[in-house]
């Protein structure tokens, strides 16, 4: 994890039963646990790495109602991977958390 940073996790679900959660995590393990607990159909989760007045990047996981998972990484340029498995999404999250880098095992496309 970058020095002097923390993660802000925002989870949203729209529709008949709207849901919103904003949580802060001081370490990668907490950020991962909060995110994993909320990867449900219809949820959009945004994980931001913040510190010293900077936004080091954001990782967004969208879980469609049918369970399809799409991932988006925002830094100075956006990249995305569509239709990954839950295991792939969680592996990419673990890879991203320390230094906000994209997992090269996935086929990222420019946004």
Buried (B, 14 or more C-beta within 10 A) or exposed (E): BBEEBBBBBBBBBEEEEEEEBEBEBEEBEBBBEBBBEBBEEBBBBBBBBBBEEEEBBBBBBBBBEEEEBBBBBBBEEBBBBEEBEEEBBBBBBBBBBEEBEBBEEBEBEEE
